[in-house]
Amino acid sequence: MELTIISVITLWLLGVSAYGQTSGAFLSQLSKTMEARATEQPIEKAYLHFDKPYYAAGDNMWFKAYVTMGSNYSPSSLSSVLNVLLLNDKGAIVKTLKLLLANGSGWGDISLPESLPPGNYHITAYTNWMRNAGNNLFFNRDFVIGNSISAQAPVKKASNTGQLSTTADVQFFPEGGNLIGGVGSKVAFKAISANGKGVNVKGVIIDDAGREITTFTSTHLGMGVFNLVPESGKTYTAKLSYPDGTTGQMALPKVLDKGYVLSVNISNAGNIAVSITTNITTQQQDGNKELGLLAQANDHVYFADKIKLDGATAKVNIPLNNFRTGVVQFTLFAAEQAVNERLAFIQTADVLKLNVVSDRPVYAPRGKVQINLQTMDAAAQPVQGNFSVAVIDEGKIPVNEADESNILSQLLLTSDLRGYVEQPNYYFINTDDKTRADLDVLLLTQGYRNFEWKPLLGRKPALPIYQPEKGLTIAGKVLANNGKPVAKGKVTLLVKSSGDAIDTLTDNDGRFAFNDLIFPDSTRFVLQARTAKNTDNVIVQIADEAYAQIAEANTRLFVNGIPADSLPAQYLLNSKNKYDQDIKYGLNGHNKLLQQVDIKGQKVLKELQYSANLNGPGKADQIVLGEELENSGRLSDALQGKLTGVMFQGEKPVSVSNSYSPITENAKPTRGLQPMLPMIVILDGTMVDYTALNRLAATDVSSIEVLRSSVYLAVYGTRAGTGALVITTKHSTGVIYDTKTPGMLTYTPIGFYQSKAFYSPRYDRAQTNPQTADLRSTIFWHPNIVTNKDGNAAFDFFNADSKGNYQVVIEGMDSKGNMGRQVYRYKVE
């Protein structure tokens, strides 16, 4: 059963009665229950800020992740692990990253290989804790990716991209949920074409006698609203007309004889006006009962009070400053039963003000740009915050700003709605009266997603299944040769690069787990298991990585996608030219290592330490990366003279023993050496014959580790007493079983990803090549701009060669969860 942790009202505590008044005690207990849930099971949401709206093969997708917690959207302290998945249009995983979050944020990048087929792709991001709500709270975004590099790459066109109004689906949504006989109400509508996008529609409403009651016309993306006073016992039908001349008809919801209409008006700047209206039938049958009104968002209750009808109507004014910006659910209770619900988007003054100023309005190509950022809260007080910035050349990347998803639209709007929201940023670009009216219609038509508490009334809610992750887990099972689980067996997890190890015991089912691990991607581990009697005749099995199931609704037919071959021609051409140039000059990680990054960390809650080079395998007496090898005929020839203390007798590697202990990179053979001793060869975790060296091409090698010191050789036991060459190929992943040592395997799980450094040339430095054309479309990317106590930060970069308009986008939040976004433009002439 899917556990909805958003607004699950646990009325089993309250002794709900089907009759009687909606008492103040009921509302009070209800509020306490929801607030307790907000404290004990706070929700998490995620947003990813990308450097640009679409990509091509050979590009890097640069992104910053923001993960918030609770109704205040403060940076999450709950989870430290964020899963980021790139999927193709079939829902298959193309790339997986794990980000280590600090104060609710982290950043990374996804390299798109030059062979990637063009088409529509999907990014989803989630924490383990979010899985308790199904996949409702996952970050989801579609991208179109082109390919101008690989001539053999098939062109994949997005399906259903036209406005197929003849198959449009039109739905009608009475405000508050129902049409009540004799009670006037708003009726919102939404027309969606076969591609999932809104289509213009107009029409007339007729009753069952064929009389015209009113007309209607969509005002934005197929959505609109009209007023209707329905009569009990009558049915109503909409006669529809579409722009292409086709027509149709659709029945309106059934008119109920009794009930209430809940109306919310947020046009008043200082108050939210709520009105409840009923008819004479309801008054006669139910009497003048006390009702209850509750307003909440993400389990935080903003308002809860008894409502007394004055005849057929009650009006309530709620101060706007009680609320935070975002989607709020208003629920009306009668006889302690929810009878109406209404979503509304509340806009208050809690959005950060970001003032962006450049040192000049116009620049030259390759000119230096200085940007100053000042951040203030609603009271114009400076705030410290964490921000990300992307600068793009709009001439190379034409952008429809309304289509974009941003930190405000994602966290404050679309994350609380069901289904696809077209042009989410439209509602945040200009907050004028029309935009606010269109946004209100969206809330009337979009339907609920995170407010499905009604099916759980009267049931004790399940406890969360998925727990917050503070680190990574390596888990599995130990079995005897007969397939039976090994209970109380000892399992050792050893880091190959350092020799550091930790132990645990299996449970009665043979299961084991090492939790809360912190290690970088490409870290290689050795797992060794023994029985309780210390025998090694066992089998170790690794548990598969359990990725969340991505719902079809989130990997839909990419309704906001466009044909991959219809990306702007200037972007695809520039992408191809830039890729060719990067290959030629070894830029951006192509054939040349730009930067070596050392990561140091420790296992949370356990004493597992490591020190590893993110671009290599880690500690050893010597490490040679594949990039350092010449593409000669034999690998042994390519290694000759490169390995300290190692020589080759024909093809056989031998260790030259001397007085150095341990051997270091600076150790060199001297006269009077001891006899040369043969070394073992470990290829991708498995001991092989030395002749395998020359069955490998140098271009297939990721790294070679020279192990001669006892501290590094311990993992391989006595068989490696004379030294080892540990070769890791570029294709080595996953589990490798050691057939010569029972109960042992080598495992390379997905570790925390360390983002590459964004390449930004400095034209004020002599070493920058002035002859190389600067073809960047993303001019600058920085995921971690931090403002000081005065709310200020500054950064600089250099323009590319192209002239035109450049766009600066800055997004982020402060420690209290107040968000901000600003778009700034300047010219290059």
N, C-alpha and C positions, 0 to 999 in steps of 0.2 A: 504494500500500500504506500502511495506517495504521501510523505509527510509535508504538509504545508505549514511552515513555521511563521508565515506572515499572517498576522491577524487571526490566529486560531483562538477563538473565544471558548475557553474551557468551561462551558456552562454545566458540565457534570458536577462541578463544585457547588453550583448555586441552587440545585434543586429546582430546575425550571418547571414551571406549571403552565399548562396550556390555557389557563384562564386567569382572570384577575387583572389588577392594575400593574403597570410597569412602575415599580416602586423605586424610590430613591436608593433604598438598600441594594436593590438589584443592580442599578447603574454603578453604585459605588463599588460593589464587589466585582462587577465586570471590569471596571477600570483598573482595580488592583490586580486582577488576574492578568490583564493584558500588560500592565507595566512590569509585573513579575517576569513575564515571558520576555519582554524587551530587555530585561537585565540578565536573565539566565540564559537566554538563547538569542542574542542579538543577531540581526541579519547582516550579512556582508554583501556588498556589491562591488563590481569591478568595472573599470573603464581603461581602455588603451588609447593613448594619443599617438597617432601615426604621423610620419613626416609628410605624407602626401596621400591623395585619394585613390590612386591607381598605380600599377607597377608594370614592369616588363622583365622578362627573363634576363638574368645577369644583374638585376638590381639588388639592393639591400632594403628590406622593410625595417626601418628604424621605429622603435616604439617605446613609450613610457607607460607603465602600469600604475594605476591608482586603485587601491582597495580600501573601501570605507566600511564602517561598522556602526550599526544602530541608526536611530532616527535623526541624529545630529550629523551623520555622515563624517564623523571624525576618522582620521587615518586608523586603520584597523590594527589593533594589538592582539587580535585573536589568532590569525593565521600567519605563518611565515613562508608558506609555499603556494605559488600560483602556477597552475598548469596552463600553458599556451599551446594550442593546437592549430595547425594549418591543414585544412581539409580540401579535397577537390570536390567537383560538383556531384560525385557519386557518394560523398560522405566518407571516403577513405582518408586516413591520416597520412599527410605528406611530410609533415615535420612536427616534432614535439620539443618544447622547451620547458624547463622548470626554472622559475625565477625565485631567488631568495629575497623575500620582502623585508624591508627595514622601515619601520614607522609607516607601514601601509603602502610603500612604493618600491618599485624596482624597474629596471629597464633592460632591453635586449634588442636583438635584431635577428632577422631571418634572411639568410642568403638564398636567393632564387637561382637555381642552376640554369645555365644557358640552354639546357635541353628540356626545360619545363614546358609542357604543352600549353598553348594559350587557352584561355577560357575563364570561367568564373570560379573563384575560390572563396573559402570561408575561414574566418578566424574565430575561434571560441576560446574564452579564458575563464577559469573558475578555480576556486579553492575547494578542498575536500569538504569543508563545512557547508558550502553552498549546495552540495548535492542533497542535503536533507530536504530541500525545497524542489526536488526534481532537477530540472535544468532551467527553471523559471528565472533565476537570478544570474545566469551566466552572461558574460559579455559575448555578444554575437555581432559580427559584421561581415558583409560580403565585399569582395574585391574582384575587379576584373584585372587579369594579368595578360599582357600581350607577349609576343615573341617575334623579334625582328632579327634574331641571331641565327637560330637554327632553321635552315631552309626546309628541313624535313619535318619540322613541327607541324602537325595538322592544325588547321584553323577550326576552332570550335565556336559555333555561333550560339548565343543565348537564345533559348526558345521562348516563344510567346512574348515577344517584345513590342508588339503593336498594340494600339488601343482598340481591342476587339469589343466594341460596345454591344454587339449583337448577342454576346454571351455574358453580359454584365449581370452581376448579382447585386440586388438592391435590398437593403434591410432597413427596418424602421425601429427606432428606439424611443419609446415614451420616457420622458424625464421621470426619474424615480423608479421606473421599472414597469408600470402598468397604465393602461387606459382605464379610467374610472368614469362610469356613466354620469353625465351632468357636470363634470369637473374639468375645467379648461387646463390644458398643459402644453408644454412644448413637446414636439415630436421631431427628433433628429433623424437624419437618414444618411446612408452612405452607399454609393454605387461603385462597385469594383469590377474592372474588366478581367478578362481571362489571364492577363499577365500579373494580376494582383495589385495593379495601380488604380487610383481613382479615375473615374471617367465622368465628364459632365453629364448631367441629366436634369430634365425639368418635367413637370407633369401637373396633373390635377387629381384631387381626392374626390371620389364619388361615394355616395352611400348605396345601400342595397336597393334603393328605388331609382338609382341612376341619376340622382341630383348632384350637381357640382357643389362641393362644400368649400374648398379653398384650392389655391395653386401653390406650387413650390418650385424653386430653382436652386441648384447647387451653387455654392459661393466659393468653394476651395477644394480642389482635388476630389470632386465627386461628393462632397459633404455639404449639408445645409440643414436648416431647421424651419419649421412652420408651427403655427398655433392651431390647436384643434379642441373643440368642445364636443366630445362624442356623446351619443345618446345610448342609453341602455337598450339592449335588444337589437341594436343595429350592427351591421358589418360595414367595413370601409375598405375600399380598394384604390390603389394608386395607378393611374394610367400614365405610362412613362414614354418620354420621347428623348432620343439620343442625337448627338450632332450629325451622325451619318444618315439620318432620316429614318432609322429603324424605330420601332415602337414595342412596347410590352406592357405588362401589368403585374402588380404584386399586391397581395392582401396585407392589410395592416393587422397588428396584433388584435386579439379578441378584446372586446370591451367588457370589463367586469362590472357587476351590479353594485358592489360595495368595495371599499378600500380607501386608500389615501394617496395623494399626490405630494411628493416631496420635491420642492423647488429650491435651488440655490442660485443666488445672484451675487456675483463678485465684482460688479461694476462700480460699486461705491468704494472709494479709495481707503476709507477708514474702517469699514465694517463688512462682514459677510452677512447678507440678508437671507435668512432661511424661512421659508413659508411651508406650512402643512395645511392641506385643504382636503375636505371630504364631502360626501353628499348626504342627502336626507336619509337615504336607506341605511347607511352606516350608522348615523346618529340614532335612528329609531331602533336598530337591532342591537347595537353595542353600547348604547348610552354614551354619556359624555366622559369617556375614560381618560385617565392620565396616560400620556404617551412618554416615551423616552427618546431623546436625541443624543447620539454619540458621534463625535468627529475624531478620527484617528489616522495616523500615518505610521506605517512600520511598527505597529503595536504601541506607539506612544499616543496617549489620549490627550487631545487638545481641549475637548469640550465634552461634558456629559451632564445632562440635567433633565428634570421632568418638564413635560410640556402639557399645558392645559388648553384645550380648544375653547375659543370664544365663539360659540355657535359652530360654524363649519370651518373656521380658519384659526390658525395660530401663526404668529410671526415672532422670529427670534433674530436679534442682531448680535453677532459675535465679533468682538474686536479683532481686527486683522493682525495686530501685533502679538496676538497669542500664538501665531503659527510661524513655521518655517516655510521657505519656498519649496514647492513640490506638490505632488498629487496627494490629496486628502480624501478619505472616504467618509461620507455622511451616512449614517444608518438610523432609520426610524424604527423604534420598537413599539409594538402594541401587545398588551398582555404578555410581555416578556418574550415576544416573538419578533424577529426581524421581518418587517413588512415592506420596507423600501430602502433602496441604496442609491447613492448618487456620488460619482467621482467628480472632483473639481480641482483645477490647478490653481494653487494659491501663489501669488507673487508678492514677496515682501522685500525689504531692503537689506537682506542678509547676503547678497552676492557681492563679492569683492570688487573693488574698483581698481583696475590696472591701468596706470598711465604709462604709455610707451612713447619715448621721445628719442629721435635720432639726432646726431650732431649736425646733420644738414639734410635738406629735403631732396637734393639731387646729387648723384654720385657718378663717377666715371667707371667704366668696366675695370675690374680688378682693384677698384678703390676700396679703401678700408672704411668699414661702417662701425660706428660706435653707437650702441643702444643702451639707454638708461631705462630701468624699470622701477616704478614706484607703486607700491601696493597699499591700499587703505581699506578699512572696513566701512560699514554704512554710516558710522559716526565720523568719518574722515580722519580716523586715527591710524597711524602706520601699523602694519602687521608683518610678522615674520611668516614666510610661507615657502613652499617647495613647488617649483614650476618646471615645465619643459617648454622648449622653444624650437620651432621649425621655420626655416626661411626657404621659400621656393621661388623660382622664376616663373611667373604666371604666363610668360610667352611660351614656355615649354610645357607647362602644366595648366591648361585652362581648367578652372574650377567653378562649378555651380555651388555657391556657398550654401544655398538652401538645402541641398542634398546631403550636406555633411553631417556626420554625427560628432558631437563634441562633449566635453565634460559636463556641461549643463544639461544638454538634451538627453544624454545617456543616464546619468545618475539621478536626475530630478524628474524625468518624464518617462522615457521609453522603458526603463527597467521596471516600472510599476504598471505597465500595460501589457495586454495580451496581443501577440501577433506583430505584424509588420507596420511600422509607422513611416509613411512616405514623407520625405523632406522634413526631417525632425528639426533641423536648424532654422527652418522658416519661422518657427514660433519664437525664436530668440534673437533674430537679427534686428528687427525693429518691433518693439513692444508697443505698438499703437493700438487704437481701439479695434481696428479690423483684425489685427493679429490675435488680440485677446479673445475676440468673439470666435474666430476660427479655432483657436485652441480649446475653447469651451465646447464647441461642437465636436471636436476630436474626442474629448473626454466623455461626451454623451454617447458616442458611437463606437468607441474602441473596444468596449467590453472590459471585464475585470480579469486580472491575472493573479495578483497576489492577495486577493481578498476573499478567497473561497473558504470561508469558515463555516458556512451553513451546513454542508454535509457532515461536519464533525460535531454538531450540536448533540449533547447528551452522551458523547463518548469520551472516554479518557484518552487523551492524546498520547501517541507513542513517543518514547524518548528518542532523541536524535540518534541516528544510525552511524553517521559519519562524524568523526571528531576533528577539531582543528589540528593542523599539522604544524609543528615547530621545526621539523626537519624531515629528512627522507628516511625511508624504511627499506631494509633488505630482509626479506622473509622467505620462508620455504618449509621444506619437510625433509626429514631423514627417514629412510626406509631400509629395512634389512633386504638381503637378496631375495627373500621369499615374498617381498612386497608388504610385509607387516611393518607398522610404524615402530620406530626406535624411541622408547620413552627414556627420559633422563639422560639422553646422550649429550655429549659435549660438542658444541659447534664453535669453531674459531673463525673469526673474520679478520683477515690480515690485509693491510694495504701494501700492495706489491712494491710501490715506490719507496716506502719508508721502513717497512717491516713492523710498523706499529700494529697491535692486535688487541682485540677484545673477545671475550668468551660469553657464551650463554648456554643454557640447557634446554633441551626439547621438552615439550609437555607430554602428556600421556598419549596424544595422537601423533607424536613425532614432529609437531610444528615448532618452529623457532622464529624469532623476529629480532632484528637489531633496529631500534627506533631512534628517531631524532638525530639522524646523522647529517652532518654538514660536509659535503665534498663536491669538488668541481666536476663538470662533465668530463668524460673520458678517463676517469679514475678507474684503475683496474684492481680488483680485489681477488683474493684467494679465499675460498671457503673450504674448511676441512672439518670433517665430522668423525666422531668416534662413539662407540657404544659406551654404556655405563661401565663396562669392564675394560674399556680402552682398546677395543679392537677396531680395525679400520675397514672391515668387510661390510660397508654400508653404501647406500646410494643417496646422494644429495640432490634434491629437486628445488629449483627456484620458483617462487610464486610469480605468475605473470603480472605485469603492471596492469592495474585495474583502472582503465580510463572510463570516465563517465559516458553513458550512452547519450549521444546527441540527438535530440528529438527531431523528427522530420520537419516540424514547424520551424526549427532553427537552421536546418540545412535544406530549406525549401528550394524551389526552382529559381532561386536567386532573382527574385522579382525586381530588385533594384540593379541588376546587372545589365550590361550592354554587350553586344557582340565583341569578342576579344579583338577582332580585326578592325573594329571601328574606333579604337582608341585614337586620340588625336595624332595625325600623321607626323606632326613635328616632334611629338614626344617619342614615338617609336623610332624615327630616324635618328634623333639625338641619342636615344638609348643605345642603338647599334654602334654609332660612332664613338660614344664614350666607352663602351665595352671593348671595342677594338683598341682604343688608345690605352685603356687600363692594362690590357694584355701586353701591349708593346712595351710599356714603361714599368710594368710591375706594380701598378697602383691598386689600392683597395683590396689587398689580399690576393691578387692574381699573380702567381709565380714569385711573389716576393713577400717576405715577412715584414710587415710594417712596424710591428711593435710586439715586444715580449712582455707579458704581464704575469707577475707572480702573485698567487693567491695564498694567503695563509689563513687558517681557520681552525676550529676545533669542533669536536662532536659535542653537541649540546647535551648536558646532563651526564655524559660519560667521558672518560679520559682517552678519547681517540684523537690524536693530533696528526696533522699531515702538513707537508709543504710541497706544493706541486706547481710545476709550470703548466699554465692552462693550455699552451700550444704544444705540449709534449707529455710524456708519460710520468715524469716526476723524478724522484731521487734515484741516483745510480752513481757508480764510479765515473761514468762518462755517458753522455747522451748525444747522439748524432741524429739530427732531424732529417727527414727525407729531402727537404729543400736543399740540404748541403751536399747531396750526392750528385755526381755527374752521371748522366745516362750512358754509362759504358756498357760493354757487352756482358761482362760478368759482375755480379754484385761483389764478389770477393775482391775483384780488381778495383772497384769503386771504393772499397773500404780500406784497401792497402795503404798504410801510412796515416790513416785518419784516426785509428783507434789506439789509445795509449795502452802500452803494455800488452798489445795483441799483435801477433803476426799470423801469416797464412802460409802453411806448408801445402802447396798446391791449392786445394780448395778448403782445407781443414783449418779452422781457427785454433790457435794455441795461445795459452797465457804464458807470458814471460814473467817468472817470479823474481822478485828482488826484495830489497829491504824496506821498501815503503809499505806501511800498514796504517790505515787503509790506503789503497791506491787513490790518488787524486788526479785531476785533469792535468796538473803540472808535472806529474811523475813521468820521467822519461827513462827508457832502457839505458843501462850503463854497462861498461865492461865487467866481466866476471859474473854474468847472469847465471842463475840456476837453470837446470834443464827445463825445456819448454814442455808444458802440459796441455793435453787436448781439452778444449772447452765444449760444453754441451750447447745445443742450439734450441731455443724455445721460440716456436713460431706461433703467434696468436694464442699463447697459453699452452701449447702442446709441444712436448719434446720430440724433435724430428732428427733425422740423420743430417749431418752437415752438408751433404750433397744438395739439400733443398735450397741452400743459399743461392746457388746459381740457376735455380729454376724460377727465381724471382727477378722481375725488372726493378731497377732502382726507382722508377716512377711509381711503383706500387707500394713503396715503403713509407710509412708514416714516421717511424722512429726506430732507432736501435739503441738498446741499453747495454752497456758493458758492466757486468757484475763480477767483481773479483774480491771484494771485501766480504768477510763473513757475515756482517750485519745485513747485507743485501742478498746473500746467497741462502740464508737460513730457510726461506720459504720452500726452496727446492730440495732441501735435505742433503744427504751424503753424496747423492749422484752428481751434485753440482760443486763438489769440493774443489775442483780445479778451475772453476769459473764458468760463466754463462754469457752467451749473447742472446738477448731477449729482443726479438723482432716483432714489431707491431705493424701490420699492414693497414692501408687506408680503408679496407673493407671489413676490418675486424670489429664486431659488436656482439653483445649478448653473452651467452654462456658457452664456455669451452671446457669439456670434460677431459681430465687427465687419465688416459687409459692405463698408464703405468703406475699410478698411485691411487688405490681405491679410496673412496670417501673424500676426494679432492676435486675441486673445479675452479676455474678462473671465470670471473664475472665482471662485465663492464656495464653497470646500470646507467640509466640517465641521471646525471648529476646536475648540479646547479649551473646554469649557463652564465658565462661572463661575457658581456657585450663587447664587441670590437669597438675600437676608437673610430669615430667618424673622421674621415679624411677631409681636412679643411686647409688648403694651401695658405701660406703666409708670404705674401708678395713683398713684404718689407725685409725678407731674409735673402741673403745672397745665394743660398743653396737651392732656392726654388727655381725650377727650370722655366725660364720665360718663353721658351720656344714651344712648349706643350700647350695646345689649345685647352682652355678651361670650359668643359662642356657640362658642368654640373647642372642638374635640374633642382635637386635639393642643395641649396647654397650653404646652409648651416643647420646643424642639429645638435642640441645640447639637452640631455634629459634631466639635468640636476642643477637648475638655477635656484639658489637659495637667497632670499632677501634677508637683510640684517634687521636689527631691532628698530631701525628707522624706516623699515619697509623698502629699502633700496637695494638694487643689484645692477650690475653693468656687465656687458659682454661685447666682444667685437669679432669681426670676421671680415673676409674679403669677398667682393663680388666676383662673379664669373665673367666671361667675355661678352655675354649677350646683353643687349640694351632692352629697355622696356620697364614694366612694372614688376617689382619684387614684393612678395607678401610675407609678413612676419606674423606668426600665430603663437601666442603664449597662453598656456593653460596651467592650472594648478590649484592648490588649496592651502589654507593655513591649518594649524594644529587643532582648531575647533570645528573643522569640517566646512568652513565657508569657502565656496569655490569662486573662481574667476576665470574669465577668458577675454582676450583682446586680440583684435586683428588690426595690424598696422601696415601701411603700404608706403613705399618710397620709389623713386624713379632712378634708373640708370641710363645716362645719355652719353 
